[in-house]
Amino acid sequence: MSETSIRTIADLARAGFEIARQSLTQVDYEVHHVAARPGYLHELALSPDSVFVETLCSAANGGGVVIGTRTRAATEGPSQDPAEGPRGGARPEPLAEGWLFRDTALPNPTFIYESARTFEGLVVIDRLAAEAQDWHGIAVRDLTKEISEVATRVAGAPLLTLQCPAQLPTVVKTRGHDLRTRKESPSPCSSLAVRFSIALPDASAERRLELGDRLRALCEDYGFGFWIADTRPGHRPGNWFEVCRDVRRTGPATGSKPMSTCLPLTCAGPARIGSTHAIIAFLQRYPQVGVAGCTGTSLDDLAFIHFQLSVEGVTADRLNKILTKLLSADTVPSRPHELLRKLFFRLGLHAIPDEPADRDRTHPASDYQTFLGPAFDYRPPVAGEIMAVWVSWRIAFSGDGLAAPLDCLHGALREVLGEDAAAVSVEYLICRATEQSVVRAKGKLGVPRAVVERFGGTGVERGESRMCALLEDAWKHQADQSEVDGIAELTVAWREAWLGHWTYS
């Protein structure tokens, strides 16, 4: 019996076990496209109307996305049957700072998330870019397409996580290679870089070298920097091995204008191999459409793929006027390719090459639901003034697994930072149920460096370490004082690799 058929039988057995154990018919979820601001996720988590089990949150370039899921038991009865295929496009519900989408989908229980058998990489496009330009968006789009193609066609495996912008490895300096003079300092919270992880059904050294060589050659051709995760025993996520250094690029010779707009696009559907590649390959057919940022993962065996699109020469006001008319029509397309093609046509954009529409109905994301808009004005990051602080926790499975630890964390921030706690933002967070009774989370906070500098520092203890230690102690105290049981493994660190024994990529 071949390896492929053995894997197929194993997938079917796993799917049958999951269905028999959980008796679930579908997954309800919410997608929030909002303007990025500190405190939004905390307020949302405490709202009784948004009770999430698994959550993905990301904020960059002035826009933010929060995705939350809740599984629905078969006895509850669905409001709509997702098995009937794609319905009309989801209508946005207006929020004070953006739009809210609600929908339901059937999960793919054969999707396997093996966090211990992954190929994780980090590619930097332009580490010194203080403000993204249009050519940066094109570079991120093309790089993401290449990464997803490697996952689909070389590894034959799903792209598990995707994140841009991302934090680069810690800066390490020595004098004359003397390890006694070694000094480490935090890298900027977010840089123009793409971080990703690919599942590895075949985790052999040969397969890892094949993937690494393919991406190394790509990065060397374009002058990108490339790191792969250090998989040696004792090296946790956040430890990186440098493959090739980046070369400073100035962009196209014709010049490129600063990026002005971010249009949020989220596609959701059963997790499958090749779904991200299908969407980004479609976007690549439009030369004027770039990607300012992206984030993606699977929650409850559903794939959520989020992009911040940038369209050259198109303002946020114009995009929102067109979107409002498009989404208020009697019939709104739900498939990613159909809705995007309509939007781009109204913007006067044409695909190159212009392939038949029938081909778009057979790709792995052809039945995904699409959530688009509203557009936001691009807001460049405050270069060098925000430091990353990583947090992680574990909690017993409950309907509000996100609210309690997050509320305790915000209490610790107020206790340690005082009024400055209001300036701390959630740059990235993922909260996932890993077993039947455990929910784990990992996140990256953005803390102003001016706040960190208040904690001083000595030759023995850095100011960043002192602040993180105080936050961790205060967080544990807040959790002990709360009435919620099962909160554990609370960790705060300015280096990702210093988090607790469990982390997510």
C-alpha positions as CSV (number, residue, x, y, z in Angstrom):
1,M,0.0,0.0,0.0
2,S,1.4,3.4,-1.0
3,E,2.2,6.2,1.5
4,T,-0.5,8.3,-0.1
5,S,-3.3,5.8,0.4
6,I,-2.2,5.1,4.1
7,R,-2.4,8.9,4.7
8,T,-5.8,9.0,3.1
9,I,-7.1,6.2,5.3
10,A,-5.7,7.9,8.4
11,D,-7.4,11.2,7.4
12,L,-10.7,9.4,7.0
13,A,-10.3,7.7,10.4
14,R,-9.5,11.0,12.1
15,A,-12.5,12.7,10.4
16,G,-14.9,9.9,11.6
17,F,-13.5,10.1,15.1
18,E,-13.9,13.9,15.3
19,I,-17.5,13.8,14.0
20,A,-18.4,11.0,16.4
21,R,-16.7,12.7,19.4
22,Q,-18.0,16.3,18.9
23,S,-21.3,15.7,17.0
24,L,-20.9,19.1,15.3
25,T,-22.5,20.2,12.1
26,Q,-21.0,23.6,11.5
27,V,-19.0,26.5,12.9
28,D,-20.4,30.0,13.5
29,Y,-17.8,32.8,13.2
30,E,-17.4,36.5,13.2
31,V,-15.0,38.7,11.2
32,H,-14.4,42.2,12.4
33,H,-12.7,44.6,10.0
34,V,-11.9,47.7,12.1
35,A,-9.5,50.6,12.4
36,A,-6.5,49.5,14.5
37,R,-6.5,51.0,18.0
38,P,-5.4,49.8,21.4
39,G,-8.1,48.2,23.5
40,Y,-10.5,47.0,20.8
41,L,-9.9,43.3,21.3
42,H,-10.2,43.6,25.1
43,E,-13.6,45.4,24.7
44,L,-14.8,42.8,22.2
45,A,-13.8,39.9,24.4
46,L,-15.8,41.3,27.3
47,S,-18.9,41.8,25.2
48,P,-21.6,39.2,25.8
49,D,-22.5,39.3,22.1
50,S,-19.1,38.0,21.0
51,V,-18.2,34.8,22.8
52,F,-15.3,33.2,21.1
53,V,-13.6,29.9,21.6
54,E,-10.8,30.2,19.0
55,T,-9.6,33.6,17.9
56,L,-7.2,35.3,15.5
57,C,-6.3,39.0,15.8
58,S,-3.9,41.1,13.8
59,A,-3.4,44.9,13.5
60,A,-1.1,46.7,11.1
61,N,-0.9,49.7,8.8
62,G,-3.9,51.4,10.4
63,G,-6.3,48.4,10.0
64,G,-7.2,45.5,12.2
65,V,-9.0,42.2,11.9
66,V,-10.5,40.0,14.7
67,I,-11.8,36.6,13.8
68,G,-13.7,34.4,16.3
69,T,-15.3,31.0,16.0
70,R,-18.0,29.1,18.0
71,T,-18.9,25.5,17.2
72,R,-22.6,24.8,17.0
73,A,-24.0,21.4,18.2
74,A,-26.2,19.5,15.9
75,T,-29.2,19.9,18.2
76,E,-29.1,23.7,17.9
77,G,-30.1,23.5,14.3
78,P,-28.5,25.7,11.7
79,S,-30.1,28.9,10.4
80,Q,-28.8,28.1,7.0
81,D,-27.3,24.9,5.6
82,P,-23.8,25.6,4.4
83,A,-23.9,22.3,2.5
84,E,-26.0,23.9,-0.1
85,G,-23.0,25.7,-1.4
86,P,-22.0,29.4,-1.5
87,R,-24.8,31.7,-0.6
88,G,-25.0,35.4,-1.4
89,G,-22.2,37.5,-0.1
90,A,-22.4,38.3,3.6
91,R,-23.8,41.8,4.3
92,P,-21.7,43.9,6.6
93,E,-23.1,45.2,9.9
94,P,-21.8,48.7,10.5
95,L,-19.6,49.3,13.6
96,A,-18.3,52.6,15.0
97,E,-14.8,51.8,13.6
98,G,-15.5,49.4,10.7
99,W,-17.7,46.5,9.6
100,L,-18.8,43.2,11.2
101,F,-19.5,40.0,9.2
102,R,-21.2,36.9,10.6
103,D,-21.4,33.6,8.8
104,T,-21.4,29.8,9.2
105,A,-19.4,27.1,7.4
106,L,-18.7,23.4,7.5
107,P,-15.3,22.5,8.8
108,N,-12.8,20.0,7.2
109,P,-12.1,17.5,10.0
110,T,-9.5,15.8,7.8
111,F,-7.3,18.9,8.0
112,I,-4.3,18.0,10.2
113,Y,-2.5,20.7,12.2
114,E,0.8,19.2,13.4
115,S,2.6,22.0,15.2
116,A,5.6,19.8,16.0
117,R,6.2,18.9,12.3
118,T,6.5,22.2,10.4
119,F,8.8,24.1,8.2
120,E,8.8,27.7,9.5
121,G,10.5,30.6,7.8
122,L,10.9,34.3,7.9
123,V,11.7,36.5,4.8
124,V,12.5,40.2,5.1
125,I,11.8,42.4,2.1
126,D,13.0,45.8,3.4
127,R,13.9,46.1,7.1
128,L,14.7,49.8,6.9
129,A,11.4,50.9,5.3
130,A,9.9,53.6,7.5
131,E,6.9,53.9,5.1
132,A,5.6,51.3,2.7
133,Q,5.4,52.2,-1.0
134,D,3.4,50.6,-3.8
135,W,6.3,48.5,-4.9
136,H,6.5,47.0,-1.4
137,G,2.9,45.8,-1.7
138,I,3.7,44.1,-5.0
139,A,6.8,42.5,-3.5
140,V,4.7,41.1,-0.5
141,R,2.1,39.8,-3.0
142,D,4.6,38.0,-5.2
143,L,6.6,36.6,-2.2
144,T,3.4,35.3,-0.6
145,K,2.5,33.7,-3.9
146,E,5.9,31.9,-4.1
147,I,5.7,30.7,-0.5
148,S,2.2,29.3,-1.0
149,E,3.3,27.7,-4.2
150,V,6.2,26.0,-2.4
151,A,3.8,24.7,0.2
152,T,1.3,23.4,-2.4
153,R,3.5,22.0,-5.1
154,V,6.8,21.1,-3.4
155,A,5.6,20.1,0.1
156,G,2.1,19.0,-1.0
157,A,1.0,20.3,2.3
158,P,-1.1,23.2,3.8
159,L,0.3,26.6,4.6
160,L,-0.5,26.6,8.3
161,T,0.3,30.2,9.3
162,L,1.0,33.4,7.5
163,Q,1.9,36.8,8.9
164,C,3.0,40.2,7.6
165,P,4.4,42.5,8.9
166,A,6.5,40.5,11.4
167,Q,9.2,40.9,14.0
168,L,12.7,40.1,12.9
169,P,15.2,38.0,15.0
170,T,16.8,39.6,18.0
171,V,19.8,41.9,17.2
172,V,23.0,40.3,18.5
173,K,26.3,42.2,18.6
174,T,29.8,41.2,19.7
175,R,33.2,42.9,19.5
176,G,35.7,40.9,17.5
177,H,33.6,37.7,17.8
178,D,34.3,37.7,21.5
179,L,31.3,36.0,23.2
180,R,32.1,37.7,26.5
181,T,31.0,41.0,24.8
182,R,27.8,39.5,23.4
183,K,24.8,41.9,23.6
184,E,21.2,41.3,22.6
185,S,18.6,43.9,21.9
186,P,15.0,43.8,20.7
187,S,14.4,44.2,17.0
188,P,11.5,46.5,15.9
189,C,8.0,45.3,16.8
190,S,7.0,45.0,13.1
191,S,9.1,45.0,9.9
192,L,8.3,44.6,6.3
193,A,8.7,40.8,6.4
194,V,6.6,37.6,5.9
195,R,6.6,34.9,8.4
196,F,5.1,31.5,7.6
197,S,4.9,27.8,8.5
198,I,4.2,24.8,6.3
199,A,3.0,21.4,7.6
200,L,5.3,18.5,6.9
201,P,3.8,15.1,6.3
202,D,7.3,14.1,5.3
203,A,9.6,15.7,8.0
204,S,12.8,14.2,6.6
205,A,16.0,16.2,6.4
206,E,15.8,15.8,2.6
207,R,12.4,17.5,2.4
208,R,13.4,20.3,4.7
209,L,16.6,20.9,2.5
210,E,14.4,20.9,-0.6
211,L,12.1,23.5,0.8
212,G,15.0,25.6,2.1
213,D,16.9,25.6,-1.1
214,R,13.9,26.6,-3.2
215,L,13.2,29.6,-0.9
216,R,16.9,30.5,-0.5
217,A,17.3,30.7,-4.3
218,L,14.3,33.0,-4.5
219,C,15.5,35.3,-1.7
220,E,19.0,35.5,-3.2
221,D,17.6,36.5,-6.6
222,Y,15.6,39.4,-5.1
223,G,18.0,40.4,-2.3
224,F,15.7,39.3,0.5
225,G,16.9,38.1,3.9
226,F,15.8,34.5,4.8
227,W,15.7,32.7,8.2
228,I,14.4,29.3,9.1
229,A,13.3,28.2,12.5
230,D,16.0,26.4,14.6
231,T,14.6,22.9,15.1
232,R,17.4,21.6,17.3
233,P,16.4,20.2,20.7
234,G,16.0,22.9,23.3
235,H,15.4,25.7,20.7
236,R,11.9,27.0,21.0
237,P,9.9,29.0,18.4
238,G,11.5,32.4,18.0
239,N,15.0,31.1,17.6
240,W,16.1,31.5,14.0
241,F,19.0,30.3,11.8
242,E,20.1,32.8,9.2
243,V,20.3,31.4,5.6
244,C,21.0,34.5,3.6
245,R,21.3,38.2,4.4
246,D,19.1,40.9,2.9
247,V,20.4,43.5,0.5
248,R,19.1,47.0,0.8
249,R,16.7,47.8,-2.1
250,T,15.5,51.2,-3.2
251,G,12.6,50.0,-5.3
252,P,12.0,50.3,-9.1
253,A,14.0,52.7,-11.1
254,T,10.8,54.5,-12.1
255,G,10.1,55.4,-8.5
256,S,7.1,54.3,-6.5
257,K,4.5,56.4,-4.6
258,P,3.8,55.9,-0.9
259,M,1.1,53.4,-0.1
260,S,-2.2,55.3,0.7
261,T,-4.9,52.7,1.2
262,C,-5.5,49.4,2.9
263,L,-8.6,47.3,1.9
264,P,-9.2,44.4,4.2
265,L,-10.1,41.1,2.5
266,T,-10.9,37.9,4.5
267,C,-11.7,34.6,2.9
268,A,-13.1,31.7,5.0
269,G,-13.9,28.1,4.2
270,P,-13.0,24.5,4.9
271,A,-9.2,24.2,5.4
272,R,-7.6,22.7,2.3
273,I,-4.2,22.5,0.7
274,G,-3.7,25.2,-1.9
275,S,-6.5,27.6,-0.9
276,T,-4.1,30.5,-0.1
277,H,-2.2,29.9,-3.3
278,A,-5.4,30.1,-5.4
279,I,-6.4,33.5,-3.9
280,I,-3.0,35.1,-4.1
281,A,-2.4,33.8,-7.7
282,F,-5.6,35.5,-8.7
283,L,-4.5,38.8,-7.2
284,Q,-1.2,38.5,-9.0
285,R,-3.1,38.8,-12.3
286,Y,-3.9,42.5,-11.5
287,P,-0.6,44.4,-11.7
288,Q,-1.9,47.4,-9.7
289,V,-3.0,45.4,-6.7
290,G,-0.5,44.8,-3.9
291,V,-0.6,43.3,-0.4
292,A,0.2,45.7,2.5
293,G,-0.2,43.0,5.1
294,C,-1.6,39.5,5.7
295,T,-2.4,37.0,8.3
296,G,-3.8,33.5,8.1
297,T,-4.3,30.2,10.0
298,S,-6.9,27.5,10.6
299,L,-9.5,27.7,13.5
300,D,-11.9,24.9,14.1
301,D,-10.7,23.2,10.9
302,L,-11.7,26.3,8.9
303,A,-9.2,28.3,7.0
304,F,-9.2,32.1,7.5
305,I,-7.0,34.0,5.0
306,H,-6.8,37.8,5.5
307,F,-5.1,40.3,3.2
308,Q,-4.8,44.1,3.4
309,L,-4.9,45.0,-0.3
310,S,-3.4,48.2,-1.7
311,V,-4.5,49.5,-5.0
312,E,-2.2,52.0,-6.8
313,G,-3.8,55.4,-7.2
314,V,-7.1,54.6,-5.5
315,T,-8.1,56.4,-2.3
316,A,-10.0,54.9,0.6
317,D,-13.0,57.2,-0.1
318,R,-13.4,56.0,-3.6
319,L,-13.0,52.3,-2.6
320,N,-15.7,52.7,0.1
321,K,-18.2,54.4,-2.3
322,I,-17.8,51.6,-4.8
323,L,-18.0,48.9,-2.1
324,T,-21.1,50.4,-0.6
325,K,-22.9,50.2,-4.0
326,L,-21.5,46.7,-4.7
327,L,-22.5,45.2,-1.4
328,S,-26.0,46.8,-1.4
329,A,-27.0,45.2,-4.6
330,D,-29.7,42.6,-4.7
331,T,-27.2,39.8,-5.5
332,V,-23.7,40.0,-4.1
333,P,-21.1,37.3,-5.2
334,S,-19.7,35.2,-2.3
335,R,-16.8,33.5,-4.1
336,P,-13.5,35.4,-3.7
337,H,-12.7,35.5,-7.4
338,E,-16.2,36.6,-8.4
339,L,-16.5,39.4,-5.9
340,L,-13.0,40.7,-6.5
341,R,-13.4,40.6,-10.2
342,K,-16.5,42.8,-9.9
343,L,-14.7,45.3,-7.7
344,F,-11.7,45.5,-9.9
345,F,-13.8,46.0,-13.0
346,R,-15.5,48.9,-11.4
347,L,-12.1,50.4,-10.6
348,G,-11.1,50.0,-14.2
349,L,-8.5,47.2,-13.5
350,H,-8.1,44.4,-16.0
351,A,-6.5,41.0,-15.3
352,I,-3.3,39.9,-17.1
353,P,-3.8,37.3,-18.4
354,D,-7.6,37.4,-18.6
355,E,-8.4,33.7,-18.1
356,P,-11.8,32.2,-18.5
357,A,-14.0,32.6,-15.4
358,D,-14.9,28.9,-15.5
359,R,-11.4,28.0,-14.4
360,D,-12.0,29.9,-11.1
361,R,-14.8,27.5,-10.1
362,T,-12.5,24.5,-9.5
363,H,-9.7,25.9,-7.3
364,P,-9.4,25.0,-3.6
365,A,-11.0,28.3,-2.5
366,S,-13.8,28.4,-5.0
367,D,-16.5,27.8,-2.3
368,Y,-15.0,30.2,0.3
369,Q,-17.0,33.0,1.7
370,T,-15.6,36.5,1.1
371,F,-15.7,39.5,3.4
372,L,-14.4,42.8,1.9
373,G,-14.0,46.3,3.3
374,P,-14.2,49.0,4.5
375,A,-11.0,50.6,3.2
376,F,-8.8,52.5,5.6
377,D,-6.1,55.1,5.0
378,Y,-2.7,53.6,5.2
379,R,-0.9,54.5,8.5
380,P,2.8,53.8,8.6
381,P,4.3,52.3,11.7
382,V,6.1,54.5,14.2
383,A,9.6,53.4,13.3
384,G,11.7,52.3,16.3
385,E,9.2,53.6,18.9
386,I,7.3,50.4,19.6
387,M,8.8,47.3,21.2
388,A,7.3,43.8,21.1
389,V,6.3,42.0,24.3
390,W,5.2,38.4,23.9
391,V,2.6,36.8,26.1
392,S,1.2,33.3,26.3
393,W,-1.3,31.4,28.5
394,R,-3.4,28.2,29.0
395,I,-6.9,28.0,30.3
396,A,-9.4,25.2,30.8
397,F,-11.9,24.9,27.9
398,S,-14.9,27.2,28.4
399,G,-17.2,29.4,26.4
400,D,-15.3,32.5,27.2
401,G,-11.7,31.2,27.1
402,L,-10.4,34.5,25.7
403,A,-12.1,37.0,28.0
404,A,-10.8,36.0,31.4
405,P,-7.0,35.8,30.8
406,L,-7.2,38.9,28.6
407,D,-9.0,40.9,31.2
408,C,-6.5,39.8,33.8
409,L,-3.7,40.8,31.5
410,H,-5.1,44.3,31.0
411,G,-5.5,44.6,34.8
412,A,-1.8,43.8,35.1
413,L,-0.9,46.4,32.5
414,R,-2.8,49.0,34.4
415,E,-1.2,48.0,37.6
416,V,2.4,48.1,36.3
417,L,2.2,50.8,33.6
418,G,-0.5,53.1,35.0
419,E,-2.1,55.4,32.5
420,D,0.4,54.3,29.9
421,A,-1.4,51.0,29.7
422,A,-3.9,52.6,27.3
423,A,-1.2,53.0,24.7
424,V,-0.4,49.2,24.6
425,S,-1.8,47.5,21.4
426,V,-2.4,43.9,20.4
427,E,-0.3,43.4,17.3
428,Y,-1.0,39.7,16.9
429,L,-2.8,37.0,18.9
430,I,-4.0,33.5,18.3
431,C,-6.1,31.5,20.7
432,R,-6.8,27.9,19.8
433,A,-8.4,24.8,21.5
434,T,-5.7,22.2,21.2
435,E,-7.4,19.4,23.1
436,Q,-10.9,18.8,24.2
437,S,-10.4,20.5,27.5
438,V,-7.6,23.1,26.9
439,V,-7.4,26.4,25.2
440,R,-3.9,28.0,24.6
441,A,-3.0,31.4,23.3
442,K,0.0,33.4,22.2
443,G,0.2,37.0,21.4
444,K,2.5,40.0,20.6
445,L,1.8,43.3,22.3
446,G,3.2,46.7,21.1
447,V,4.6,48.8,23.9
448,P,5.9,52.3,23.4
449,R,9.7,52.4,24.0
450,A,9.3,55.5,26.1
451,V,7.2,53.4,28.5
452,V,9.9,50.7,28.6
453,E,12.7,53.2,29.3
454,R,11.0,54.1,32.6
455,F,12.1,50.8,34.0
456,G,15.8,51.7,33.6
457,G,18.1,48.8,33.5
458,T,21.5,47.7,34.9
459,G,24.4,45.6,33.8
460,V,22.6,42.6,35.3
461,E,19.0,43.2,34.3
462,R,17.7,45.0,31.3
463,G,14.8,47.4,31.6
464,E,12.8,45.3,29.2
465,S,13.3,42.2,31.4
466,R,12.4,44.0,34.5
467,M,9.2,45.3,33.0
468,C,8.2,41.9,31.7
469,A,8.9,40.2,35.1
470,L,6.7,42.8,36.8
471,L,3.9,42.3,34.3
472,E,4.1,38.5,34.6
473,D,3.9,38.7,38.4
474,A,1.0,41.1,38.3
475,W,-0.8,39.0,35.7
476,K,-0.5,35.9,37.8
477,H,-1.8,37.8,40.8
478,Q,-4.8,39.1,38.8
479,A,-5.5,35.6,37.7
480,D,-5.4,34.3,41.3
481,Q,-7.7,37.0,42.4
482,S,-10.2,36.3,39.7
483,E,-13.1,33.8,40.0
484,V,-12.0,31.9,36.9
485,D,-10.4,28.5,37.4
486,G,-7.9,26.8,35.1
487,I,-5.8,29.8,34.1
488,A,-2.1,28.7,34.0
489,E,1.2,29.0,32.3
490,L,1.1,32.8,32.1
491,T,4.3,34.1,30.6
492,V,5.5,37.6,29.5
493,A,8.8,38.1,27.7
494,W,10.4,40.5,25.3
495,R,11.9,37.6,23.4
496,E,9.5,35.1,21.8
497,A,11.7,32.2,22.6
498,W,11.5,32.9,26.3
499,L,7.8,32.2,26.6
500,G,6.6,29.1,28.4
501,H,7.2,25.5,27.2
502,W,4.2,25.7,24.8
503,T,3.9,28.3,22.1
504,Y,2.3,28.6,18.7
505,S,4.1,29.7,15.6
